[in-house]
Amino acid sequence: MESSTPDSTIRLQKFLADAGYCSRRAAEELIASGQVTVNGRVAAPGTKVTPGVDKVAVTGEVIRTRRAGAVTLAVNKPRGLVCTNSDPHHDRTIFELIPPPYSSLRLFCAGRLDKESEGLVILTTDGDLANRLMHPSGLVVKYYRVSLKEPFPGADLPRLTKGVVFEEERLKVEKARLIGRGTVSESTEVDVQMHHGKKREIRQLFTALGHTVKRLRRYQIGKFSLRGFPLRGVKLLTQSEIEQLLAVPPS
């Protein structure tokens, strides 16, 4: 009787994520668009590869497995920087804040902030971690402080959590509360929480309700907070701090 050996193959999107090339979601899009080859042939969705044996390439660039341990950084992003490796419309990106030796790594954003927003952004070479932080199924909560031009009435808070349809998309947050001393009926400062997030969703949600956002700051992810963290600061996260990012609050 032949002895069986453990299956050493993994899904192609996991290989790309483990190699630090991109997140699993981004890898799936690359595969679907025909930009990934395995041993010279265009890969199909669902393809499996054997690390160290199969030759994987993206648009001709050979992707090698990462030898060093994964690196995860927390950045306190200021306004004016975009969360992308390169953008033909914007010269300044969050990556200008990254000091050596991390600036030479292939880091990608595990959840972006738009140019005018500020606060906590996670950069990592760990595709699995990025996927867990970004995918709604991970239930990782992000916390935001929203400053508005005009006071927001407390009576309208349920509209934020129930959601509204804006440009054919439903926008909502999981929790919302007014910021202020004592019992307040309205405030220009609103604290919101969400574990999903479409592009500019919070800004568009308040716009749909007739309010202009003056400032938007993400101050916490999971249990990891920016408390005491300077603007433009960059911190290499420990395993304990990464676990804080992934901490799911009790229901």
Helices and strands as residue ranges (DSSP letters): E 10-11, H 12-18, H 24-32, E 36-38, E 41-42, E 48-49, E 56-58, E 61-63, E 72-77, G 94-97, G 102-104, E 108-109, E 118-124, H 127-134, G 136-138, E 142-153, G 154-156, H 157-162, E 164-166, E 169-171, E 175-178, E 186-194, H 201-208, E 213-221, E 224-225, E 234-236, H 239-246
